[in-house]
């Protein structure tokens, strides 16, 4: 598991220490609120199809913002995007710092089926087994030729 991943979701300030300042005052050149700590960091989002997208977030920015930015870039609902670091899914309310993200961190991206986006936009959360059962039913109906496409 990546260092600091288990701190994701705990109160800010309890995560790993900030990264050391870059040689030659590079952190100060980026604009810093605190000496040696950059205001923003770049995170690499690695998708399962091999693509990598670079995202920028504030040091104290929330994971939810990264998910929204990535969803926009992929043209999908942010409800369908899950981010993981070191095998642990990052929580929406956690900050980059609390999750142990530093400049150049690589997070794994899981894109969920469209059903999750539909449910999320409606404000509905469903247990994984309910969604899985719905998807199995959909597949069975499709195989039996009993689905009628709905065009809106």
Beta strands, then each sheet from edge to edge (+ up, - down):
strand 1: 32-34
strand 2: 37-38
strand 3: 40-46
strand 4: 52-58
strand 5: 81-85
strand 6: 88-89
strand 7: 106-111
sheet 1: 1+ 2-
sheet 2: 4+ 3- 7- 5+ 6-
end
